[in-house]
Amino acid sequence: MTEYLHSYHLVYYITIVVFSILITVIAIPSILHVARARHLYDDLGHFRKQHDHGIPRLGGVAIFVSFTITSLLFSMTDRSLPINYLLTACIMLFAMGLKDDLSGVNSRTKFFIQFLAALILVVMGDIRLTSMYGVFGIGNLPYWPSVALTVLTIILIVNAFNLIDGIDSLAGATGVIANGCFAGLFIYMHQYELAAVSLAMAGALVGFLKFNITPAKIFMGDTGSLLIGLISAVMAIKFIELNKFTSIKSPDVYSAPALSVAILIGPIFDTLRVFVLRVYSGVSPFKADRKHIHHRMLRLGFTHLQAALILVSLNLLCVTMALVFRSYGNQVLLGLILGVCLLFNWGVSFFIRSKERENLALRNLFV
């Protein structure tokens, strides 16, 4: 009986991935045709753009369609995830992202819609962080501080994925890594519906990457990056909460908060880094610039694909460390992950200075 169930679940998961990949692969050529016929191209005049020819940025439409159809067809209805509230939030971000990709949306409207979507998930769907899990010595949280922390966490992760979507393949590959990791962890925990949702997103992104690897034929746009951020945030929150210490059971996976941060460290670290630099420079943390880590990798002479592979490899290194050293606790792991990212960033700064000065000197480590 156990072998039968294992075989059933294996077929179930493979079917989800293959189905979501196929929908994306089938949908994108049609989207490309419509975009070319209607001249729906990326904004070439923007100073942050890395391409010199028009490329449609509606790949997120295919990702959304694939994820939604697959989730509705293959989701197991249980109490682990309120799929109705999740899809409601997804549709809200999809509609706002589509308008932004086609004609633009001001930042206040974007944050307001993100706030409403997060509030629906947290208050109505009860998807929230109920504790700080010992980080900074804080344990369980009262209801409203819990709501506030979770809403801010969702908005941070949603925008973090939006901000790393600056070079070919990076946001898509990071989304595959994140949702693939969460899917594997949920399978290990026997959380089948959550694993199905993660796999539906991972499969949709694998199909998209076929058209986004350099030279990119299409971008995901805000429609795609916001959706990846939302699903990744929800999966992280559910994973953390399901591995909370209680009086009746120990967690299936230890140090879940630190492991979740490791899985999402690429977009989180880059976003916090540029925000700190902007505030330190006296400018708005929301002012666009070319200080993101992927922009800095391009300054070193790496191609889009090389930069994406290096950054994804850093992400996987952090995940591996979190898994290997999970018995050390959240605070030690978070410090270790942050230290690795700071060391990597320091190394990038060193090589940029050395390249610009045409001199490989030790002083380039500091000034």
C-alpha positions in Angstrom: 0.0 0.0 0.0 2.8 2.4 0.9 4.6 1.7 -2.4 1.4 2.3 -4.3 0.9 5.7 -2.6 4.5 6.6 -3.4 4.1 5.7 -7.0 0.8 7.6 -7.2 2.4 10.8 -5.7 5.4 10.5 -8.0 3.1 10.3 -11.1 1.0 13.1 -9.7 3.9 15.5 -9.2 5.5 14.6 -12.6 2.1 15.3 -14.3 1.8 18.7 -12.6 5.3 19.8 -13.8 4.9 18.5 -17.3 1.4 20.0 -17.7 2.4 23.4 -16.4 5.5 23.4 -18.7 3.4 22.5 -21.7 0.8 25.2 -21.1 3.6 27.9 -20.9 5.4 26.5 -24.0 2.2 26.4 -26.0 1.0 29.9 -24.9 4.1 32.0 -25.4 4.3 31.7 -29.2 0.7 33.0 -29.4 1.6 35.9 -27.0 4.7 36.7 -29.1 2.5 36.8 -32.3 0.0 39.2 -30.7 2.8 41.4 -29.2 4.5 41.8 -32.5 1.2 42.4 -34.4 0.3 45.1 -31.8 3.9 46.4 -31.3 3.7 45.7 -27.5 7.5 45.9 -26.8 9.6 46.7 -23.8 10.6 50.4 -23.2 13.9 50.7 -25.0 14.5 54.3 -23.9 14.7 53.4 -20.2 18.2 53.8 -18.7 18.0 50.4 -16.9 17.2 48.4 -20.0 19.9 45.9 -21.2 18.7 45.3 -24.7 18.9 47.3 -27.9 15.9 45.9 -29.7 12.2 45.6 -28.9 11.2 42.5 -26.9 7.7 41.8 -25.7 7.3 41.8 -21.9 4.1 39.7 -21.6 5.6 36.4 -20.6 4.0 36.7 -17.2 0.6 36.2 -18.9 1.7 32.6 -19.9 3.1 32.0 -16.4 -0.1 33.1 -14.8 -2.4 31.1 -17.2 -0.2 28.0 -16.7 0.0 28.3 -12.9 -3.7 29.0 -12.5 -5.0 26.2 -14.7 -2.6 23.7 -13.3 -3.4 24.7 -9.7 -7.1 24.4 -10.3 -6.9 21.1 -12.1 -4.5 19.3 -9.8 -4.9 20.9 -6.4 -5.9 18.6 -3.5 -8.7 20.4 -1.6 -7.7 20.3 2.1 -7.2 22.8 4.9 -3.5 23.4 4.4 -4.0 26.2 1.9 -7.1 28.4 1.1 -6.7 28.2 -2.7 -9.6 30.6 -3.2 -7.9 33.4 -1.4 -4.5 32.6 -3.0 -6.0 32.8 -6.5 -7.9 36.0 -5.6 -4.6 37.7 -4.6 -2.9 36.3 -7.8 -5.6 37.7 -10.0 -5.3 41.1 -8.3 -1.5 41.3 -8.9 -1.9 39.9 -12.4 -4.4 42.6 -13.4 -2.2 45.3 -11.9 1.0 43.9 -13.4 -0.6 43.6 -16.9 -1.6 47.2 -16.8 1.9 48.2 -15.7 3.4 46.2 -18.5 1.2 47.7 -21.1 0.9 51.4 -20.0 2.4 51.8 -16.6 1.1 52.1 -13.0 2.3 54.7 -10.5 4.1 53.3 -7.4 1.4 54.3 -4.9 -1.2 52.3 -6.8 1.2 49.3 -7.0 1.9 49.3 -3.3 -1.8 49.7 -2.5 -2.8 46.7 -4.6 0.0 44.7 -3.1 -1.1 45.7 0.4 -4.7 44.6 -0.4 -3.7 41.3 -1.8 -1.4 40.6 1.2 -4.2 41.6 3.6 -6.6 39.2 1.9 -4.2 36.3 2.3 -3.3 37.2 5.9 -6.6 38.2 7.4 -9.1 36.2 5.3 -6.8 33.3 4.4 -5.1 33.2 7.8 -1.7 32.7 6.1 0.5 34.5 8.6 3.7 34.3 10.7 2.6 33.8 14.3 6.1 34.0 15.9 9.6 35.4 15.5 10.8 31.9 16.3 13.4 33.1 18.8 15.1 35.6 16.4 16.1 38.6 18.4 14.8 36.8 21.5 11.2 37.2 20.4 8.7 34.3 20.4 5.0 34.2 19.8 3.3 37.4 18.4 -0.1 38.9 19.3 -2.6 38.8 16.4 -2.1 42.3 14.9 1.7 42.4 15.2 1.6 39.0 13.4 -0.6 40.5 10.7 1.6 43.5 10.2 4.8 41.4 10.1 3.3 39.0 7.5 1.9 41.7 5.3 5.3 43.5 5.3 7.1 40.2 4.5 4.8 39.4 1.6 5.2 42.9 0.1 9.0 42.7 0.6 9.3 39.4 -1.2 6.9 40.4 -4.0 8.9 43.5 -4.7 12.3 41.7 -4.3 11.4 39.4 -7.2 10.3 42.4 -9.2 13.6 44.1 -8.6 15.8 41.2 -9.7 14.1 40.9 -13.0 16.7 43.0 -14.7 18.6 40.5 -16.8 17.6 37.4 -18.8 16.8 34.3 -16.9 17.6 35.5 -13.4 14.1 36.0 -11.9 12.8 32.9 -13.7 15.7 30.7 -12.6 15.5 32.0 -9.0 11.8 31.3 -9.0 12.4 27.7 -10.2 15.0 27.2 -7.4 12.8 28.7 -4.7 9.6 26.8 -5.6 11.5 23.6 -6.4 13.1 23.7 -2.9 9.8 24.4 -1.2 8.2 21.6 -3.3 10.9 19.1 -2.2 10.5 20.1 1.5 6.7 19.9 1.3 6.9 16.4 -0.2 9.2 15.4 2.6 6.7 16.7 5.1 3.7 15.0 3.2 2.1 18.4 2.5 0.8 17.4 -0.9 -1.3 20.4 -1.8 1.4 22.8 -1.0 3.9 20.8 -3.0 1.5 20.8 -5.9 1.2 24.6 -5.9 5.0 25.0 -5.7 5.5 22.5 -8.6 2.8 24.3 -10.7 4.8 27.5 -10.4 8.2 25.8 -11.0 6.9 24.1 -14.1 5.4 27.3 -15.5 8.8 29.0 -15.0 10.7 26.2 -16.7 8.5 26.6 -19.7 9.1 30.3 -19.7 12.9 30.0 -19.4 12.9 28.2 -22.8 12.1 31.6 -24.3 13.9 33.8 -21.8 17.5 32.4 -21.9 19.8 34.7 -23.8 19.0 35.8 -26.4 15.6 36.4 -24.8 12.6 36.3 -27.0 10.2 37.5 -24.3 10.4 39.1 -20.8 8.1 38.1 -17.9 7.3 41.7 -17.0 5.7 42.8 -13.7 2.9 40.3 -14.4 5.3 37.4 -14.0 7.7 38.7 -11.3 5.0 39.9 -8.9 3.2 36.5 -9.2 6.5 34.6 -8.5 7.1 36.8 -5.5 3.6 36.2 -4.1 3.6 32.4 -4.5 7.2 32.2 -3.1 6.2 34.4 -0.1 3.1 32.3 0.7 5.1 29.0 0.4 7.8 30.4 2.7 5.2 31.4 5.3 3.4 28.1 5.2 6.7 26.2 5.4 7.8 28.2 8.5 4.5 27.8 10.2 4.2 24.1 9.6 7.6 23.6 11.3 6.8 25.6 14.4 7.7 24.0 17.8 4.5 23.2 19.7 3.6 21.4 22.9 2.4 18.3 20.9 5.0 18.0 18.2 8.5 18.8 17.0 9.0 20.3 13.5 9.7 18.0 10.6 12.5 20.5 9.5 14.5 22.4 12.0 15.4 26.1 11.6 12.7 26.6 9.0 12.8 30.5 9.1 16.5 30.5 8.3 16.1 27.9 5.6 13.3 30.0 4.0 15.5 33.0 4.0 18.3 31.0 2.4 15.9 29.8 -0.3 14.9 33.4 -1.0 18.2 35.1 -0.2 19.0 36.2 -3.8 16.1 38.7 -4.1 16.0 39.5 -0.4 19.6 40.4 0.0 19.8 42.4 -3.3 16.6 44.4 -2.3 17.8 45.2 1.2 21.3 46.1 0.0 20.1 48.6 -2.6 17.6 50.1 -0.2 20.3 50.7 2.4 22.6 52.2 -0.2 19.9 54.6 -1.4 19.0 55.7 2.1 22.7 56.1 3.0 23.1 58.3 -0.2 20.1 60.4 0.8 17.8 59.3 -2.0 14.5 57.6 -2.0 14.8 53.8 -1.4 12.3 53.4 -4.3 14.3 55.4 -6.8 15.4 53.2 -9.7 19.2 52.9 -10.4 21.8 50.4 -11.7 23.2 49.3 -8.4 21.6 45.9 -8.3 23.9 43.0 -8.0 23.1 41.8 -11.5 24.0 45.2 -12.9 27.3 45.0 -11.1 28.0 41.5 -12.5 27.5 42.9 -16.0 30.0 45.7 -15.3 32.6 42.9 -14.6 32.0 41.7 -18.2 29.8 38.7 -17.5 27.0 37.9 -20.0 23.4 37.7 -18.8 23.5 33.9 -18.7 26.8 33.9 -16.8 25.6 36.4 -14.3 22.4 34.6 -13.7 24.2 31.2 -13.2 26.6 32.7 -10.7 23.8 34.3 -8.7 21.7 31.2 -8.7 24.8 29.2 -7.6 25.2 31.6 -4.7 21.5 31.0 -3.8 22.0 27.2 -3.9 25.1 27.5 -1.8 23.1 29.3 0.9 20.4 26.7 0.8 22.9 23.9 1.1 24.6 25.6 4.1 21.2 26.1 5.8 20.3 22.4 5.3 23.7 21.1 6.5 23.9 23.4 9.6 20.2 23.6 10.4 20.8 22.1 13.9 22.7 25.3 14.9 19.5 27.4 15.1 18.0 30.3 13.3 20.2 33.1 14.6 23.5 31.3 13.8 22.3 30.3 10.3 21.0 33.8 9.5 24.3 35.3 10.5 26.2 32.7 8.4 24.0 33.3 5.3 24.3 37.1 5.7 28.1 36.7 6.0 28.4 34.7 2.8 26.3 37.3 0.9 28.3 40.2 2.3 31.6 38.4 1.4 30.3 37.8 -2.1 29.3 41.4 -2.5 32.7 42.5 -1.2 34.4 40.3 -3.7 32.3 41.8 -6.6 33.2 45.4 -5.3 36.9 44.4 -5.3 36.9 43.1 -8.8 34.9 46.1 -10.1 37.4 48.6 -8.5 40.4 46.5 -9.9 38.9 46.5 -13.4 38.2 50.2 -13.4 41.6 51.1 -12.1 43.3 48.4 -14.2 45.3 47.4 -11.1 44.7 44.3 -8.9 45.8 45.8 -5.6 44.8 45.0 -2.0 43.7 48.5 -1.4 40.8 47.8 -3.8 39.3 45.7 -1.0 38.5 48.8 1.0 38.4 51.9 -1.2 
